[in-house]
Amino acid sequence: MTLSSVAGYLDAVGFIELKGHFVSFMSGNTTDLAAQLGTGYLTSIWLVAGLLVSFMAGVVIGAVAARFGDGRITVLVTTTILLVLTCVIAVVTDPATAAAAGLPAAMGAMNAVFLNNGEVSIGLTYMTGTLVKAGQQFVEGLAGGKKWLWLRNLSLWTALAAGGVIGALMHRLIGGGWAMWLATGIVAVVTVATIVIRQIESVSQEP
């Protein structure tokens, strides 16, 4: 839920900086790209294409990172590094350029945190499938299945939505650059906490 809220937060910050383009919602960017190609109004085609390429590159980077050591930790460390680089870009250029160049890659990589056997078990930056699962599990619960399983997926959507509200608010209060630094700090804390927890679990499992 924390990582989903960070994803919503950064997507809102990026959406504002890029004036209506997404840094993690690639379905929306794909529709945007297709509409521009179909209508011939190529007002931001290179920006949208760049966002798609950056996100895909991040997905690949995250999938590679997940194959080394404790995959969850290496992916979180990789995501943190990508976010730090994005924030540095914001310092030397501007927040909009940084959001376009780095945030999609970081969001793509983040989705590998819960990668199992090459498949994402929990999507962190996109919620269409999560809402579908929540609705289906709700009906399954009414029909005699697990009654509250749907709340897990609905909580992820709620976290992303709440993160988006906070991201927009922080962008308004402290600006895009500082807002990205704040999110980077949160991911860094989550990364350190995960390292500590995994080490404790490893020690407790030793004979």
TIBA-370413 format. One record per residue (C-alpha): residue number from 1; chain; z, x, y. Coordinates in steps of 0.02 Angstrom, whole numbers, plus 32768, in hexadecimal, padded with zeros to 4 digits. Layout:
N
[NUM; "A"; [Z; X; Y]]
...
***
This chain:
207
[1; "A"; [8000; 8000; 8000]]
[2; "A"; [8027; 808F; 8077]]
[3; "A"; [7F7D; 80DF; 8059]]
[4; "A"; [7F25; 8038; 806B]]
[5; "A"; [7F7D; 801C; 8110]]
[6; "A"; [7F45; 80CA; 814A]]
[7; "A"; [7E94; 809F; 8116]]
[8; "A"; [7E99; 7FFE; 817C]]
[9; "A"; [7EE7; 805D; 820D]]
[10; "A"; [7E5E; 80E2; 820E]]
[11; "A"; [7DD3; 8064; 81F3]]
[12; "A"; [7E0F; 8005; 828D]]
[13; "A"; [7E19; 80A6; 82F3]]
[14; "A"; [7D6C; 80D9; 82B9]]
[15; "A"; [7D26; 8029; 82D7]]
[16; "A"; [7D60; 802E; 838B]]
[17; "A"; [7D25; 80E0; 83AA]]
[18; "A"; [7C7A; 80BE; 835C]]
[19; "A"; [7C67; 8016; 83B4]]
[20; "A"; [7C56; 7FA7; 831C]]
[21; "A"; [7C2E; 801F; 828E]]
[22; "A"; [7C9C; 803E; 81F8]]
[23; "A"; [7CE4; 80DF; 81B0]]
[24; "A"; [7D18; 8096; 8108]]
[25; "A"; [7CBF; 7FEE; 80F3]]
[26; "A"; [7C18; 8029; 80B2]]
[27; "A"; [7BDA; 7F7A; 8083]]
[28; "A"; [7BDE; 7F4F; 813B]]
[29; "A"; [7B85; 7FEF; 816B]]
[30; "A"; [7B02; 7FD2; 80E4]]
[31; "A"; [7ADF; 7F24; 8128]]
[32; "A"; [7AD5; 7F6D; 81D7]]
[33; "A"; [7A5A; 7FF2; 819E]]
[34; "A"; [79F0; 7F74; 8140]]
[35; "A"; [79ED; 7EFC; 81D5]]
[36; "A"; [79B5; 7F87; 824A]]
[37; "A"; [792B; 7FBC; 81D3]]
[38; "A"; [78F3; 7F09; 81B8]]
[39; "A"; [78F0; 7ED7; 826F]]
[40; "A"; [78B3; 7F7B; 82B6]]
[41; "A"; [7942; 7F83; 8332]]
[42; "A"; [7979; 8033; 8304]]
[43; "A"; [7A02; 8040; 8386]]
[44; "A"; [7A80; 80A0; 831B]]
[45; "A"; [7A25; 80C2; 8279]]
[46; "A"; [7A4F; 817C; 8274]]
[47; "A"; [7B06; 815C; 8295]]
[48; "A"; [7B12; 80DB; 8209]]
[49; "A"; [7AB1; 8149; 8191]]
[50; "A"; [7B24; 81DA; 81BB]]
[51; "A"; [7BBD; 8170; 8198]]
[52; "A"; [7B78; 8142; 80ED]]
[53; "A"; [7B50; 81F8; 80C4]]
[54; "A"; [7BFA; 8234; 80FE]]
[55; "A"; [7C54; 81B1; 8097]]
[56; "A"; [7BF0; 81DB; 7FFB]]
[57; "A"; [7C13; 8294; 8015]]
[58; "A"; [7CCC; 826B; 801F]]
[59; "A"; [7CC4; 8207; 7F7E]]
[60; "A"; [7C75; 829C; 7F26]]
[61; "A"; [7CF6; 8314; 7F6F]]
[62; "A"; [7D83; 82A2; 7F38]]
[63; "A"; [7D3D; 828F; 7E88]]
[64; "A"; [7D2E; 834C; 7E77]]
[65; "A"; [7DDE; 8367; 7EBA]]
[66; "A"; [7E24; 82EA; 7E3D]]
[67; "A"; [7DEA; 835B; 7DAE]]
[68; "A"; [7E5E; 83E9; 7DE0]]
[69; "A"; [7F17; 83F2; 7DBB]]
[70; "A"; [7F76; 8352; 7DDC]]
[71; "A"; [7EE5; 82E8; 7E18]]
[72; "A"; [7F4D; 8276; 7E85]]
[73; "A"; [7F97; 8309; 7EE2]]
[74; "A"; [7EF5; 8369; 7EF7]]
[75; "A"; [7E9D; 82CF; 7F3B]]
[76; "A"; [7F29; 82AE; 7FB8]]
[77; "A"; [7F28; 8364; 7FEF]]
[78; "A"; [7E6A; 835C; 8001]]
[79; "A"; [7E75; 82BB; 8066]]
[80; "A"; [7EF9; 8307; 80D7]]
[81; "A"; [7E8C; 83A1; 80F5]]
[82; "A"; [7DF6; 8334; 8120]]
[83; "A"; [7E60; 82D0; 819B]]
[84; "A"; [7EA4; 836D; 81EC]]
[85; "A"; [7DF1; 83AE; 8202]]
[86; "A"; [7DC1; 8306; 824D]]
[87; "A"; [7E4F; 8311; 82CA]]
[88; "A"; [7E1C; 83C3; 82F8]]
[89; "A"; [7D6B; 8386; 8316]]
[90; "A"; [7DB4; 8300; 8389]]
[91; "A"; [7E09; 838A; 83EE]]
[92; "A"; [7D6F; 83F9; 8402]]
[93; "A"; [7CF3; 836A; 841C]]
[94; "A"; [7D2B; 82B5; 842D]]
[95; "A"; [7D7C; 822E; 83BE]]
[96; "A"; [7CDA; 81CF; 83A3]]
[97; "A"; [7C7E; 8268; 8360]]
[98; "A"; [7D14; 8291; 82F3]]
[99; "A"; [7D1E; 81E0; 82B0]]
[100; "A"; [7C66; 81E0; 8282]]
[101; "A"; [7C68; 828C; 8232]]
[102; "A"; [7D0E; 8294; 81D8]]
[103; "A"; [7D60; 81EC; 81BC]]
[104; "A"; [7CDF; 81A8; 8140]]
[105; "A"; [7CF0; 8246; 80D6]]
[106; "A"; [7DAE; 8238; 80D7]]
[107; "A"; [7DA7; 8180; 80A9]]
[108; "A"; [7D2B; 81A3; 801E]]
[109; "A"; [7D9A; 822B; 7FD7]]
[110; "A"; [7E37; 81BF; 7FE2]]
[111; "A"; [7DED; 8143; 7F66]]
[112; "A"; [7DFF; 81C6; 7EDC]]
[113; "A"; [7EBE; 81C3; 7EE7]]
[114; "A"; [7EC3; 8144; 7E59]]
[115; "A"; [7E2D; 8183; 7DF8]]
[116; "A"; [7E3E; 816B; 7D3C]]
[117; "A"; [7DB6; 81A5; 7CC4]]
[118; "A"; [7D38; 81AB; 7D50]]
[119; "A"; [7D5D; 80F9; 7D8B]]
[120; "A"; [7DC5; 80BF; 7E20]]
[121; "A"; [7E56; 8055; 7DE1]]
[122; "A"; [7E97; 802A; 7E8F]]
[123; "A"; [7E20; 8021; 7F23]]
[124; "A"; [7E77; 8057; 7FC3]]
[125; "A"; [7DF5; 8045; 804C]]
[126; "A"; [7D92; 7FAA; 8019]]
[127; "A"; [7DDA; 7EFE; 7FF5]]
[128; "A"; [7D4F; 7E87; 7FC0]]
[129; "A"; [7D6A; 7EAB; 7F08]]
[130; "A"; [7E26; 7EAA; 7F22]]
[131; "A"; [7E22; 7DFB; 7F6C]]
[132; "A"; [7DB2; 7DC0; 7EDE]]
[133; "A"; [7E30; 7E04; 7E60]]
[134; "A"; [7EC0; 7DB2; 7EBD]]
[135; "A"; [7E6A; 7D09; 7EB8]]
[136; "A"; [7E3C; 7D18; 7E01]]
[137; "A"; [7EEB; 7D52; 7DD1]]
[138; "A"; [7F36; 7CC2; 7E32]]
[139; "A"; [7ED4; 7C46; 7DCB]]
[140; "A"; [7EFF; 7CA6; 7D2D]]
[141; "A"; [7FB7; 7C98; 7D5A]]
[142; "A"; [7FA8; 7BDC; 7D70]]
[143; "A"; [7F54; 7BD3; 7CC6]]
[144; "A"; [7FE6; 7C28; 7C6E]]
[145; "A"; [7FC2; 7CDF; 7C8C]]
[146; "A"; [802A; 7D5A; 7CF2]]
[147; "A"; [8065; 7CF1; 7D84]]
[148; "A"; [807F; 7D73; 7E0A]]
[149; "A"; [7FFD; 7DF8; 7DE2]]
[150; "A"; [7F8D; 7DB8; 7E6D]]
[151; "A"; [800F; 7DEA; 7EEE]]
[152; "A"; [7FF0; 7EA2; 7ECA]]
[153; "A"; [7F3B; 7E98; 7F02]]
[154; "A"; [7F63; 7E23; 7F92]]
[155; "A"; [7FE6; 7EA0; 7FCF]]
[156; "A"; [7F61; 7F28; 7FD8]]
[157; "A"; [7EF5; 7EB8; 8046]]
[158; "A"; [7F8B; 7E8E; 80B2]]
[159; "A"; [7FB3; 7F47; 80C5]]
[160; "A"; [7F01; 7F70; 80FA]]
[161; "A"; [7EFF; 7EE0; 8177]]
[162; "A"; [7FA8; 7F10; 81BF]]
[163; "A"; [7F70; 7FC5; 81CC]]
[164; "A"; [7ED6; 7F8C; 822B]]
[165; "A"; [7F3F; 7F2E; 82AA]]
[166; "A"; [7FB0; 7FC6; 82C2]]
[167; "A"; [7F1A; 803A; 82CF]]
[168; "A"; [7ECB; 7FD0; 8358]]
[169; "A"; [7F71; 7FC9; 83B4]]
[170; "A"; [7F8E; 8084; 83AA]]
[171; "A"; [7EDB; 80A6; 83E2]]
[172; "A"; [7EFF; 803D; 847B]]
[173; "A"; [7FA7; 8092; 849D]]
[174; "A"; [7F84; 814A; 8479]]
[175; "A"; [7EC7; 815A; 8464]]
[176; "A"; [7E59; 817D; 83CE]]
[177; "A"; [7E80; 8236; 83BB]]
[178; "A"; [7F3D; 8224; 83B7]]
[179; "A"; [7F2E; 8189; 834B]]
[180; "A"; [7ED1; 81F0; 82C8]]
[181; "A"; [7F56; 8278; 82CF]]
[182; "A"; [7FDC; 81F6; 82AD]]
[183; "A"; [7F82; 81B6; 8212]]
[184; "A"; [7F66; 8269; 81D7]]
[185; "A"; [8021; 8288; 81E4]]
[186; "A"; [8046; 81EF; 817A]]
[187; "A"; [7FCC; 8226; 80F3]]
[188; "A"; [801B; 82D3; 80F5]]
[189; "A"; [80C7; 8286; 80DB]]
[190; "A"; [8085; 821D; 804B]]
[191; "A"; [8037; 82BA; 8000]]
[192; "A"; [80DA; 831D; 8009]]
[193; "A"; [813D; 828A; 7FC3]]
[194; "A"; [80C2; 8279; 7F32]]
[195; "A"; [80D0; 8333; 7F0A]]
[196; "A"; [818E; 8328; 7F07]]
[197; "A"; [8190; 828A; 7E9D]]
[198; "A"; [8113; 82D0; 7E20]]
[199; "A"; [8178; 8370; 7E10]]
[200; "A"; [8218; 830D; 7DF1]]
[201; "A"; [81BF; 82A5; 7D6E]]
[202; "A"; [817C; 8342; 7D1C]]
[203; "A"; [8229; 8391; 7D12]]
[204; "A"; [8278; 82F2; 7CCE]]
[205; "A"; [81F7; 82EA; 7C42]]
[206; "A"; [821A; 839B; 7C07]]
[207; "A"; [827C; 83A4; 7B62]]
***
